[in-house]
Amino acid sequence: MTTTWSSSTATTDPAAPLAVPAMALAVLMSTPALTALTQLPQWASEYGPALVYPAALLYLAVAARIWWWGAAHRVPRTPHPARTRNGQPAGRDLDGHRDRGDSSLVRPQPVTAAIVAAMTKPPRMPIATTSGTD
């Protein structure tokens, strides 16, 4: 898998600087709305369910759409050239998979019948011998 890293999105999309603030605004809009969900039945009894429930859904839909817009226009982070290994970002193994921090570059070998037989064989215990002259 070949990944090309370029900053062409940052130079061609004039809305890119507004992406992260839009996502933050969407989170700030959603937080009080989600905490007020417990009060919706009370408001529905006071003002009518035909007004309250569609208004709540519309408000959350607008917040979700603002978040998706910000996510679509956000510029992906590019790695520093010194942090790459073999043309791949340093956090990836040779096949492009995310590096887990352990020795993930070593591929696990399939378990064969010989390995299973060696693992299930009882260990050889040394036999203590005594001389009969004590």
N, CA, C and O atoms as CSV, one atom per row, in Angstrom:
chain,resi,resn,atom,element,x,y,z
A,1,MET,N,N,0.845,-1.165,0.000
A,1,MET,CA,C,0.000,0.000,0.000
A,1,MET,C,C,0.889,1.226,0.000
A,1,MET,O,O,1.712,1.397,0.900
A,2,THR,N,N,0.736,2.067,-0.984
A,2,THR,CA,C,1.545,3.260,-1.094
A,2,THR,C,C,0.704,4.459,-0.701
A,2,THR,O,O,-0.387,4.666,-1.232
A,3,THR,N,N,1.208,5.233,0.214
A,3,THR,CA,C,0.527,6.435,0.661
A,3,THR,C,C,1.349,7.627,0.236
A,3,THR,O,O,2.544,7.701,0.523
A,4,THR,N,N,0.726,8.541,-0.432
A,4,THR,CA,C,1.429,9.754,-0.819
A,4,THR,C,C,1.006,10.867,0.112
A,4,THR,O,O,-0.182,11.047,0.378
A,5,TRP,N,N,1.951,11.594,0.596
A,5,TRP,CA,C,1.696,12.691,1.514
A,5,TRP,C,C,1.931,13.992,0.759
A,5,TRP,O,O,3.019,14.226,0.232
A,6,SER,N,N,0.915,14.829,0.711
A,6,SER,CA,C,1.084,16.118,0.067
A,6,SER,C,C,0.275,17.143,0.820
A,6,SER,O,O,-0.662,16.811,1.546
A,7,SER,N,N,0.645,18.379,0.639
A,7,SER,CA,C,-0.083,19.463,1.285
A,7,SER,C,C,-0.934,20.205,0.269
A,7,SER,O,O,-1.256,21.375,0.476
A,8,SER,N,N,-1.309,19.545,-0.832
A,8,SER,CA,C,-2.095,20.209,-1.866
A,8,SER,C,C,-3.490,20.566,-1.367
A,8,SER,O,O,-4.080,21.534,-1.847
A,9,THR,N,N,-4.034,19.805,-0.412
A,9,THR,CA,C,-5.357,20.111,0.120
A,9,THR,C,C,-5.347,21.435,0.862
A,9,THR,O,O,-6.304,22.206,0.789
A,10,ALA,N,N,-4.255,21.695,1.581
A,10,ALA,CA,C,-4.184,22.916,2.374
A,10,ALA,C,C,-4.135,24.149,1.482
A,10,ALA,O,O,-4.642,25.202,1.868
A,11,THR,N,N,-3.545,24.045,0.313
A,11,THR,CA,C,-3.416,25.216,-0.540
A,11,THR,C,C,-4.629,25.409,-1.438
A,11,THR,O,O,-4.880,26.532,-1.875
A,12,THR,N,N,-5.393,24.358,-1.731
A,12,THR,CA,C,-6.514,24.495,-2.646
A,12,THR,C,C,-7.854,24.672,-1.940
A,12,THR,O,O,-8.796,25.152,-2.569
A,13,ASP,N,N,-7.983,24.317,-0.698
A,13,ASP,CA,C,-9.258,24.414,0.003
A,13,ASP,C,C,-9.254,25.667,0.879
A,13,ASP,O,O,-8.572,25.693,1.903
A,14,PRO,N,N,-9.998,26.701,0.499
A,14,PRO,CA,C,-9.979,27.925,1.321
A,14,PRO,C,C,-10.733,27.773,2.637
A,14,PRO,O,O,-10.575,28.605,3.530
A,15,ALA,N,N,-11.548,26.732,2.779
A,15,ALA,CA,C,-12.309,26.526,4.013
A,15,ALA,C,C,-11.535,25.709,5.040
A,15,ALA,O,O,-12.029,25.508,6.150
A,16,ALA,N,N,-10.347,25.235,4.709
A,16,ALA,CA,C,-9.596,24.361,5.613
A,16,ALA,C,C,-9.296,24.993,6.970
A,16,ALA,O,O,-9.360,24.283,7.974
A,17,PRO,N,N,-8.970,26.286,7.062
A,17,PRO,CA,C,-8.709,26.848,8.400
A,17,PRO,C,C,-9.931,26.872,9.313
A,17,PRO,O,O,-9.785,26.987,10.530
A,18,LEU,N,N,-11.135,26.764,8.746
A,18,LEU,CA,C,-12.353,26.792,9.560
A,18,LEU,C,C,-12.819,25.417,9.986
A,18,LEU,O,O,-13.810,25.306,10.707
A,19,ALA,N,N,-12.137,24.368,9.564
A,19,ALA,CA,C,-12.605,23.012,9.822
A,19,ALA,C,C,-12.561,22.655,11.301
A,19,ALA,O,O,-13.557,22.188,11.853
A,20,VAL,N,N,-11.437,22.866,11.941
A,20,VAL,CA,C,-11.314,22.496,13.361
A,20,VAL,C,C,-12.212,23.364,14.239
A,20,VAL,O,O,-12.856,22.828,15.141
A,21,PRO,N,N,-12.289,24.703,14.018
A,21,PRO,CA,C,-13.261,25.467,14.814
A,21,PRO,C,C,-14.708,25.019,14.594
A,21,PRO,O,O,-15.516,25.073,15.521
A,22,ALA,N,N,-15.040,24.581,13.386
A,22,ALA,CA,C,-16.400,24.088,13.140
A,22,ALA,C,C,-16.663,22.817,13.932
A,22,ALA,O,O,-17.749,22.640,14.484
A,23,MET,N,N,-15.677,21.935,13.990
A,23,MET,CA,C,-15.852,20.706,14.766
A,23,MET,C,C,-15.985,21.023,16.252
A,23,MET,O,O,-16.782,20.400,16.954
A,24,ALA,N,N,-15.206,21.990,16.730
A,24,ALA,CA,C,-15.312,22.378,18.152
A,24,ALA,C,C,-16.679,23.005,18.428
A,24,ALA,O,O,-17.277,22.745,19.472
A,25,LEU,N,N,-17.173,23.823,17.509
A,25,LEU,CA,C,-18.491,24.430,17.670
A,25,LEU,C,C,-19.583,23.362,17.724
A,25,LEU,O,O,-20.523,23.469,18.512
A,26,ALA,N,N,-19.458,22.337,16.888
A,26,ALA,CA,C,-20.446,21.269,16.883
A,26,ALA,C,C,-20.453,20.512,18.206
A,26,ALA,O,O,-21.514,20.142,18.710
A,27,VAL,N,N,-19.282,20.286,18.761
A,27,VAL,CA,C,-19.219,19.606,20.065
A,27,VAL,C,C,-19.820,20.500,21.149
A,27,VAL,O,O,-20.535,20.024,22.030
A,28,LEU,N,N,-19.522,21.802,21.076
A,28,LEU,CA,C,-20.091,22.724,22.063
A,28,LEU,C,C,-21.611,22.843,21.915
A,28,LEU,O,O,-22.310,23.059,22.905
A,29,MET,N,N,-22.122,22.706,20.708
A,29,MET,CA,C,-23.575,22.722,20.508
A,29,MET,C,C,-24.225,21.440,21.015
A,29,MET,O,O,-25.321,21.480,21.573
A,30,SER,N,N,-23.565,20.318,20.828
A,30,SER,CA,C,-24.157,19.026,21.173
A,30,SER,C,C,-24.177,18.766,22.668
A,30,SER,O,O,-25.096,18.117,23.168
A,31,THR,N,N,-23.193,19.253,23.379
A,31,THR,CA,C,-23.082,18.942,24.805
A,31,THR,C,C,-24.295,19.407,25.609
A,31,THR,O,O,-24.884,18.586,26.313
A,32,PRO,N,N,-24.702,20.678,25.544
A,32,PRO,CA,C,-25.893,21.059,26.318
A,32,PRO,C,C,-27.176,20.413,25.792
A,32,PRO,O,O,-28.093,20.130,26.563
A,33,ALA,N,N,-27.238,20.181,24.489
A,33,ALA,CA,C,-28.445,19.558,23.937
A,33,ALA,C,C,-28.598,18.134,24.444
A,33,ALA,O,O,-29.706,17.706,24.770
A,34,LEU,N,N,-27.506,17.405,24.512
A,34,LEU,CA,C,-27.590,16.028,24.991
A,34,LEU,C,C,-27.854,15.967,26.495
A,34,LEU,O,O,-28.513,15.042,26.971
A,35,THR,N,N,-27.352,16.934,27.235
A,35,THR,CA,C,-27.637,16.934,28.674
A,35,THR,C,C,-29.086,17.364,28.951
A,35,THR,O,O,-29.623,17.054,30.014
A,36,ALA,N,N,-29.717,18.068,28.017
A,36,ALA,CA,C,-31.102,18.507,28.211
A,36,ALA,C,C,-32.113,17.474,27.737
A,36,ALA,O,O,-33.315,17.734,27.788
A,37,LEU,N,N,-31.667,16.322,27.282
A,37,LEU,CA,C,-32.608,15.303,26.812
A,37,LEU,C,C,-33.571,14.849,27.907
A,37,LEU,O,O,-34.699,14.452,27.617
A,38,THR,N,N,-33.135,14.905,29.151
A,38,THR,CA,C,-34.019,14.469,30.239
A,38,THR,C,C,-35.163,15.456,30.463
A,38,THR,O,O,-36.179,15.091,31.055
A,39,GLN,N,N,-35.019,16.699,30.001
A,39,GLN,CA,C,-36.065,17.704,30.194
A,39,GLN,C,C,-37.045,17.769,29.021
A,39,GLN,O,O,-38.037,18.495,29.088
A,40,LEU,N,N,-36.782,17.027,27.959
A,40,LEU,CA,C,-37.658,17.089,26.789
A,40,LEU,C,C,-39.109,16.699,27.095
A,40,LEU,O,O,-40.017,17.372,26.607
A,41,PRO,N,N,-39.369,15.650,27.876
A,41,PRO,CA,C,-40.783,15.340,28.163
A,41,PRO,C,C,-41.507,16.472,28.902
A,41,PRO,O,O,-42.682,16.730,28.641
A,42,GLN,N,N,-40.815,17.141,29.813
A,42,GLN,CA,C,-41.431,18.266,30.530
A,42,GLN,C,C,-41.738,19.407,29.564
A,42,GLN,O,O,-42.824,19.986,29.610
A,43,TRP,N,N,-40.786,19.730,28.690
A,43,TRP,CA,C,-41.010,20.793,27.705
A,43,TRP,C,C,-42.115,20.402,26.731
A,43,TRP,O,O,-42.894,21.252,26.299
A,44,ALA,N,N,-42.184,19.118,26.383
A,44,ALA,CA,C,-43.229,18.662,25.469
A,44,ALA,C,C,-44.609,18.807,26.109
A,44,ALA,O,O,-45.578,19.120,25.418
A,45,SER,N,N,-44.708,18.584,27.413
A,45,SER,CA,C,-46.012,18.748,28.072
A,45,SER,C,C,-46.391,20.227,28.190
A,45,SER,O,O,-47.577,20.560,28.189
A,46,GLU,N,N,-45.405,21.112,28.291
A,46,GLU,CA,C,-45.689,22.548,28.400
A,46,GLU,C,C,-45.953,23.199,27.045
A,46,GLU,O,O,-46.879,23.999,26.911
A,47,TYR,N,N,-45.141,22.859,26.037
A,47,TYR,CA,C,-45.218,23.559,24.751
A,47,TYR,C,C,-45.767,22.703,23.619
A,47,TYR,O,O,-46.020,23.211,22.526
A,48,GLY,N,N,-45.950,21.428,23.863
A,48,GLY,CA,C,-46.493,20.543,22.835
A,48,GLY,C,C,-45.398,19.715,22.179
A,48,GLY,O,O,-44.346,20.234,21.808
A,49,PRO,N,N,-45.663,18.410,22.042
A,49,PRO,CA,C,-44.640,17.536,21.461
A,49,PRO,C,C,-44.378,17.817,19.986
A,49,PRO,O,O,-43.302,17.498,19.481
A,50,ALA,N,N,-45.345,18.411,19.290
A,50,ALA,CA,C,-45.151,18.703,17.862
A,50,ALA,C,C,-44.114,19.795,17.646
A,50,ALA,O,O,-43.572,19.912,16.547
A,51,LEU,N,N,-43.832,20.583,18.648
A,51,LEU,CA,C,-42.812,21.625,18.533
A,51,LEU,C,C,-41.471,21.194,19.132
A,51,LEU,O,O,-40.413,21.455,18.560
A,52,VAL,N,N,-41.529,20.541,20.274
A,52,VAL,CA,C,-40.299,20.275,21.033
A,52,VAL,C,C,-39.438,19.198,20.385
A,52,VAL,O,O,-38.240,19.401,20.188
A,53,TYR,N,N,-40.035,18.053,20.050
A,53,TYR,CA,C,-39.227,16.939,19.533
A,53,TYR,C,C,-38.626,17.237,18.151
A,53,TYR,O,O,-37.446,16.954,17.946
A,54,PRO,N,N,-39.384,17.797,17.194
A,54,PRO,CA,C,-38.731,18.150,15.925
A,54,PRO,C,C,-37.660,19.228,16.090
A,54,PRO,O,O,-36.646,19.198,15.393
A,55,ALA,N,N,-37.871,20.175,17.001
A,55,ALA,CA,C,-36.856,21.214,17.227
A,55,ALA,C,C,-35.574,20.613,17.797
A,55,ALA,O,O,-34.474,21.005,17.405
A,56,ALA,N,N,-35.713,19.668,18.716
A,56,ALA,CA,C,-34.531,19.023,19.294
A,56,ALA,C,C,-33.788,18.211,18.233
A,56,ALA,O,O,-32.560,18.250,18.165
A,57,LEU,N,N,-34.535,17.474,17.405
A,57,LEU,CA,C,-33.901,16.696,16.336
A,57,LEU,C,C,-33.225,17.602,15.311
A,57,LEU,O,O,-32.124,17.302,14.847
A,58,LEU,N,N,-33.869,18.698,14.959
A,58,LEU,CA,C,-33.285,19.629,13.995
A,58,LEU,C,C,-32.018,20.264,14.549
A,58,LEU,O,O,-31.030,20.412,13.830
A,59,TYR,N,N,-32.043,20.639,15.824
A,59,TYR,CA,C,-30.859,21.240,16.445
A,59,TYR,C,C,-29.685,20.264,16.450
A,59,TYR,O,O,-28.562,20.646,16.120
A,60,LEU,N,N,-29.935,19.002,16.823
A,60,LEU,CA,C,-28.860,18.009,16.832
A,60,LEU,C,C,-28.405,17.666,15.416
A,60,LEU,O,O,-27.229,17.370,15.203
A,61,ALA,N,N,-29.320,17.700,14.445
A,61,ALA,CA,C,-28.933,17.446,13.054
A,61,ALA,C,C,-28.040,18.561,12.518
A,61,ALA,O,O,-27.100,18.292,11.771
A,62,VAL,N,N,-28.318,19.798,12.888
A,62,VAL,CA,C,-27.466,20.915,12.466
A,62,VAL,C,C,-26.085,20.771,13.087
A,62,VAL,O,O,-25.080,20.987,12.410
A,63,ALA,N,N,-26.021,20.411,14.362
A,63,ALA,CA,C,-24.720,20.217,15.016
A,63,ALA,C,C,-23.943,19.079,14.365
A,63,ALA,O,O,-22.732,19.186,14.172
A,64,ALA,N,N,-24.632,17.991,14.024
A,64,ALA,CA,C,-23.956,16.866,13.368
A,64,ALA,C,C,-23.463,17.262,11.983
A,64,ALA,O,O,-22.370,16.863,11.581
A,65,ARG,N,N,-24.246,18.034,11.253
A,65,ARG,CA,C,-23.837,18.453,9.909
A,65,ARG,C,C,-22.635,19.399,9.973
A,65,ARG,O,O,-21.743,19.318,9.129
A,66,ILE,N,N,-22.603,20.281,10.951
A,66,ILE,CA,C,-21.440,21.166,11.113
A,66,ILE,C,C,-20.208,20.337,11.424
A,66,ILE,O,O,-19.129,20.616,10.902
A,67,TRP,N,N,-20.352,19.316,12.272
A,67,TRP,CA,C,-19.194,18.468,12.595
A,67,TRP,C,C,-18.714,17.730,11.355
A,67,TRP,O,O,-17.510,17.677,11.106
A,68,TRP,N,N,-19.631,17.155,10.564
A,68,TRP,CA,C,-19.234,16.433,9.344
A,68,TRP,C,C,-18.592,17.368,8.329
A,68,TRP,O,O,-17.652,16.976,7.638
A,69,TRP,N,N,-19.087,18.600,8.229
A,69,TRP,CA,C,-18.464,19.552,7.317
A,69,TRP,C,C,-17.023,19.822,7.740
A,69,TRP,O,O,-16.121,19.837,6.901
A,70,GLY,N,N,-16.804,20.035,9.032
A,70,GLY,CA,C,-15.453,20.265,9.528
A,70,GLY,C,C,-14.558,19.061,9.315
A,70,GLY,O,O,-13.383,19.212,8.981
A,71,ALA,N,N,-15.103,17.857,9.507
A,71,ALA,CA,C,-14.299,16.651,9.303
A,71,ALA,C,C,-13.929,16.479,7.834
A,71,ALA,O,O,-12.849,15.978,7.521
A,72,ALA,N,N,-14.817,16.889,6.931
A,72,ALA,CA,C,-14.538,16.743,5.498
A,72,ALA,C,C,-13.507,17.752,5.014
A,72,ALA,O,O,-12.767,17.469,4.072
A,73,HIS,N,N,-13.443,18.916,5.636
A,73,HIS,CA,C,-12.519,19.971,5.185
A,73,HIS,C,C,-11.243,20.045,5.997
A,73,HIS,O,O,-10.375,20.870,5.712
A,74,ARG,N,N,-11.116,19.200,6.997
A,74,ARG,CA,C,-9.913,19.226,7.837
A,74,ARG,C,C,-8.719,18.731,7.033
A,74,ARG,O,O,-8.812,17.751,6.295
A,75,VAL,N,N,-7.609,19.419,7.187
A,75,VAL,CA,C,-6.389,19.047,6.479
A,75,VAL,C,C,-5.725,17.909,7.240
A,75,VAL,O,O,-5.506,18.031,8.446
A,76,PRO,N,N,-5.397,16.796,6.567
A,76,PRO,CA,C,-4.729,15.703,7.276
A,76,PRO,C,C,-3.334,16.107,7.711
A,76,PRO,O,O,-2.652,16.863,7.020
A,77,ARG,N,N,-2.921,15.607,8.847
A,77,ARG,CA,C,-1.584,15.911,9.352
A,77,ARG,C,C,-0.549,15.186,8.510
A,77,ARG,O,O,-0.713,14.011,8.183
A,78,THR,N,N,0.499,15.881,8.168
A,78,THR,CA,C,1.566,15.265,7.388
A,78,THR,C,C,2.751,15.028,8.315
A,78,THR,O,O,3.059,15.877,9.152
A,79,PRO,N,N,3.416,13.894,8.178
A,79,PRO,CA,C,4.550,13.623,9.047
A,79,PRO,C,C,5.758,14.453,8.652
A,79,PRO,O,O,5.924,14.829,7.491
A,80,HIS,N,N,6.580,14.725,9.621
A,80,HIS,CA,C,7.843,15.418,9.367
A,80,HIS,C,C,8.731,14.474,8.563
A,80,HIS,O,O,8.746,13.276,8.845
A,81,PRO,N,N,9.480,14.976,7.561
A,81,PRO,CA,C,10.294,14.071,6.740
A,81,PRO,C,C,11.298,13.244,7.540
A,81,PRO,O,O,11.629,12.127,7.141
A,82,ALA,N,N,11.782,13.770,8.652
A,82,ALA,CA,C,12.744,13.017,9.459
A,82,ALA,C,C,12.078,11.894,10.230
A,82,ALA,O,O,12.766,11.012,10.745
A,83,ARG,N,N,10.757,11.905,10.322
A,83,ARG,CA,C,10.052,10.874,11.074
A,83,ARG,C,C,9.522,9.769,10.172
A,83,ARG,O,O,8.578,9.070,10.541
A,84,THR,N,N,10.105,9.608,9.020
A,84,THR,CA,C,9.659,8.549,8.126
A,84,THR,C,C,10.690,7.440,8.065
A,84,THR,O,O,11.869,7.656,8.348
A,85,ARG,N,N,10.237,6.252,7.693
A,85,ARG,CA,C,11.118,5.095,7.598
A,85,ARG,C,C,10.788,4.372,6.298
A,85,ARG,O,O,9.663,3.901,6.127
A,86,ASN,N,N,11.721,4.279,5.405
A,86,ASN,CA,C,11.539,3.603,4.122
A,86,ASN,C,C,10.387,4.202,3.321
A,86,ASN,O,O,9.658,3.479,2.642
A,87,GLY,N,N,10.224,5.514,3.399
A,87,GLY,CA,C,9.154,6.157,2.654
A,87,GLY,C,C,7.804,6.061,3.316
A,87,GLY,O,O,6.840,6.628,2.800
A,88,GLN,N,N,7.684,5.369,4.437
A,88,GLN,CA,C,6.427,5.239,5.169
A,88,GLN,C,C,6.545,6.030,6.468
A,88,GLN,O,O,7.651,6.199,6.980
A,89,PRO,N,N,5.428,6.517,7.012
A,89,PRO,CA,C,5.503,7.178,8.313
A,89,PRO,C,C,6.068,6.235,9.363
A,89,PRO,O,O,5.884,5.021,9.283
A,90,ALA,N,N,6.749,6.796,10.336
A,90,ALA,CA,C,7.440,5.976,11.331
A,90,ALA,C,C,6.491,5.150,12.180
A,90,ALA,O,O,6.924,4.161,12.773
A,91,GLY,N,N,5.231,5.506,12.264
A,91,GLY,CA,C,4.285,4.746,13.064
A,91,GLY,C,C,3.673,3.576,12.331
A,91,GLY,O,O,2.692,3.004,12.806
A,92,ARG,N,N,4.223,3.198,11.181
A,92,ARG,CA,C,3.667,2.108,10.380
A,92,ARG,C,C,4.723,1.032,10.169
A,92,ARG,O,O,5.920,1.321,10.147
A,93,ASP,N,N,4.276,-0.202,10.015
A,93,ASP,CA,C,5.235,-1.258,9.695
A,93,ASP,C,C,5.427,-1.297,8.178
A,93,ASP,O,O,4.925,-0.425,7.467
A,94,LEU,N,N,6.131,-2.276,7.693
A,94,LEU,CA,C,6.511,-2.298,6.288
A,94,LEU,C,C,5.333,-2.480,5.339
A,94,LEU,O,O,5.436,-2.117,4.167
A,95,ASP,N,N,4.219,-3.030,5.810
A,95,ASP,CA,C,3.033,-3.195,4.970
A,95,ASP,C,C,2.059,-2.033,5.107
A,95,ASP,O,O,0.988,-2.058,4.500
A,96,GLY,N,N,2.404,-1.021,5.886
A,96,GLY,CA,C,1.522,0.120,6.058
A,96,GLY,C,C,0.554,-0.009,7.204
A,96,GLY,O,O,-0.281,0.873,7.403
A,97,HIS,N,N,0.641,-1.102,7.980
A,97,HIS,CA,C,-0.240,-1.267,9.133
A,97,HIS,C,C,0.306,-0.460,10.299
A,97,HIS,O,O,1.507,-0.204,10.381
A,98,ARG,N,N,-0.577,-0.065,11.193
A,98,ARG,CA,C,-0.171,0.740,12.342
A,98,ARG,C,C,0.758,-0.080,13.242
A,98,ARG,O,O,0.464,-1.228,13.577
A,99,ASP,N,N,1.877,0.528,13.623
A,99,ASP,CA,C,2.863,-0.139,14.457
A,99,ASP,C,C,2.332,-0.200,15.886
A,99,ASP,O,O,1.895,0.816,16.427
A,100,ARG,N,N,2.365,-1.370,16.495
A,100,ARG,CA,C,1.814,-1.560,17.838
A,100,ARG,C,C,2.826,-1.308,18.931
A,100,ARG,O,O,2.492,-1.440,20.108
A,101,GLY,N,N,4.045,-0.951,18.587
A,101,GLY,CA,C,5.038,-0.661,19.601
A,101,GLY,C,C,5.843,-1.872,20.014
A,101,GLY,O,O,6.897,-1.720,20.632
A,102,ASP,N,N,5.383,-3.073,19.693
A,102,ASP,CA,C,6.150,-4.264,20.009
A,102,ASP,C,C,6.910,-4.681,18.752
A,102,ASP,O,O,7.079,-3.872,17.840
A,103,SER,N,N,7.352,-5.887,18.695
A,103,SER,CA,C,8.091,-6.336,17.520
A,103,SER,C,C,7.109,-6.795,16.455
A,103,SER,O,O,7.097,-7.966,16.076
A,104,SER,N,N,6.276,-5.861,15.966
A,104,SER,CA,C,5.252,-6.230,15.000
A,104,SER,C,C,5.830,-6.425,13.605
A,104,SER,O,O,5.124,-6.895,12.713
A,105,LEU,N,N,7.104,-6.075,13.392
A,105,LEU,CA,C,7.710,-6.298,12.095
A,105,LEU,C,C,8.002,-7.774,11.876
A,105,LEU,O,O,8.168,-8.212,10.738
A,106,VAL,N,N,8.068,-8.550,12.965
A,106,VAL,CA,C,8.283,-9.989,12.861
A,106,VAL,C,C,6.917,-10.643,12.695
A,106,VAL,O,O,6.050,-10.498,13.557
A,107,ARG,N,N,6.726,-11.341,11.624
A,107,ARG,CA,C,5.443,-11.977,11.359
A,107,ARG,C,C,5.332,-13.265,12.168
A,107,ARG,O,O,6.297,-14.028,12.235
A,108,PRO,N,N,4.185,-13.525,12.781
A,108,PRO,CA,C,4.029,-14.776,13.516
A,108,PRO,C,C,4.012,-15.954,12.555
A,108,PRO,O,O,3.413,-15.892,11.482
A,109,GLN,N,N,4.669,-17.009,12.951
A,109,GLN,CA,C,4.746,-18.197,12.121
A,109,GLN,C,C,3.544,-19.088,12.418
A,109,GLN,O,O,3.074,-19.122,13.556
A,110,PRO,N,N,3.042,-19.800,11.429
A,110,PRO,CA,C,1.916,-20.693,11.689
A,110,PRO,C,C,2.338,-21.843,12.596
A,110,PRO,O,O,3.472,-22.316,12.535
A,111,VAL,N,N,1.415,-22.279,13.431
A,111,VAL,CA,C,1.689,-23.365,14.355
A,111,VAL,C,C,1.581,-24.683,13.583
A,111,VAL,O,O,0.537,-25.004,13.016
A,112,THR,N,N,2.649,-25.412,13.576
A,112,THR,CA,C,2.652,-26.683,12.856
A,112,THR,C,C,2.464,-27.827,13.849
A,112,THR,O,O,2.500,-27.628,15.063
A,113,ALA,N,N,2.265,-29.019,13.314
A,113,ALA,CA,C,2.053,-30.197,14.156
A,113,ALA,C,C,3.290,-30.487,15.000
A,113,ALA,O,O,3.155,-30.949,16.133
A,114,ALA,N,N,4.491,-30.230,14.481
A,114,ALA,CA,C,5.711,-30.486,15.242
A,114,ALA,C,C,5.812,-29.562,16.446
A,114,ALA,O,O,6.265,-29.971,17.515
A,115,ILE,N,N,5.386,-28.308,16.269
A,115,ILE,CA,C,5.424,-27.368,17.396
A,115,ILE,C,C,4.409,-27.784,18.453
A,115,ILE,O,O,4.705,-27.734,19.646
A,116,VAL,N,N,3.217,-28.194,18.029
A,116,VAL,CA,C,2.201,-28.632,18.980
A,116,VAL,C,C,2.676,-29.870,19.732
A,116,VAL,O,O,2.477,-29.968,20.942
A,117,ALA,N,N,3.304,-30.822,19.031
A,117,ALA,CA,C,3.802,-32.039,19.679
A,117,ALA,C,C,4.905,-31.702,20.678
A,117,ALA,O,O,4.961,-32.295,21.756
A,118,ALA,N,N,5.781,-30.761,20.337
A,118,ALA,CA,C,6.849,-30.384,21.255
A,118,ALA,C,C,6.303,-29.669,22.489
A,118,ALA,O,O,6.860,-29.795,23.579
A,119,MET,N,N,5.208,-28.916,22.316
A,119,MET,CA,C,4.650,-28.185,23.453
A,119,MET,C,C,3.836,-29.084,24.366
A,119,MET,O,O,3.733,-28.801,25.560
A,120,THR,N,N,3.259,-30.148,23.852
A,120,THR,CA,C,2.425,-31.011,24.673
A,120,THR,C,C,3.191,-32.174,25.287
A,120,THR,O,O,2.646,-32.886,26.131
A,121,LYS,N,N,4.441,-32.383,24.884
A,121,LYS,CA,C,5.242,-33.473,25.432
A,121,LYS,C,C,5.639,-33.132,26.868
A,121,LYS,O,O,6.049,-32.003,27.134
A,122,PRO,N,N,5.529,-34.070,27.786
A,122,PRO,CA,C,5.914,-33.771,29.170
A,122,PRO,C,C,7.420,-33.503,29.248
A,122,PRO,O,O,8.199,-34.085,28.494
A,123,PRO,N,N,7.819,-32.626,30.158
A,123,PRO,CA,C,9.245,-32.312,30.265
A,123,PRO,C,C,10.022,-33.513,30.802
A,123,PRO,O,O,9.510,-34.324,31.573
A,124,ARG,N,N,11.264,-33.590,30.369
A,124,ARG,CA,C,12.126,-34.674,30.855
A,124,ARG,C,C,12.693,-34.273,32.201
A,124,ARG,O,O,13.366,-33.251,32.332
A,125,MET,N,N,12.410,-35.092,33.198
A,125,MET,CA,C,12.902,-34.812,34.546
A,125,MET,C,C,14.157,-35.623,34.802
A,125,MET,O,O,14.207,-36.803,34.457
A,126,PRO,N,N,15.168,-35.018,35.398
A,126,PRO,CA,C,16.356,-35.788,35.732
A,126,PRO,C,C,16.043,-36.791,36.854
A,126,PRO,O,O,15.319,-36.480,37.800
A,127,ILE,N,N,16.586,-37.955,36.729
A,127,ILE,CA,C,16.353,-38.990,37.726
A,127,ILE,C,C,17.500,-38.927,38.733
A,127,ILE,O,O,18.677,-38.972,38.375
A,128,ALA,N,N,17.123,-38.822,39.978
A,128,ALA,CA,C,18.143,-38.769,41.033
A,128,ALA,C,C,18.631,-40.193,41.311
A,128,ALA,O,O,17.836,-41.101,41.550
A,129,THR,N,N,19.909,-40.361,41.275
A,129,THR,CA,C,20.488,-41.666,41.565
A,129,THR,C,C,21.250,-41.593,42.864
A,129,THR,O,O,21.880,-40.586,43.187
A,130,THR,N,N,21.180,-42.640,43.573
A,130,THR,CA,C,21.931,-42.720,44.829
A,130,THR,C,C,22.833,-43.935,44.786
A,130,THR,O,O,22.514,-44.964,44.190
A,131,SER,N,N,23.920,-43.785,45.411
A,131,SER,CA,C,24.793,-44.949,45.507
A,131,SER,C,C,24.432,-45.707,46.783
A,131,SER,O,O,24.106,-45.081,47.792
A,132,GLY,N,N,24.479,-46.967,46.762
A,132,GLY,CA,C,24.056,-47.800,47.878
A,132,GLY,C,C,25.104,-47.912,48.980
A,132,GLY,O,O,24.929,-48.746,49.868
A,133,THR,N,N,26.176,-47.132,48.982
A,133,THR,CA,C,27.229,-47.298,49.966
A,133,THR,C,C,27.119,-46.345,51.131
A,133,THR,O,O,28.057,-46.265,51.924
A,134,ASP,N,N,26.040,-45.624,51.280
A,134,ASP,CA,C,25.954,-44.687,52.385
A,134,ASP,C,C,25.734,-45.364,53.664
A,134,ASP,O,O,25.638,-44.708,54.701
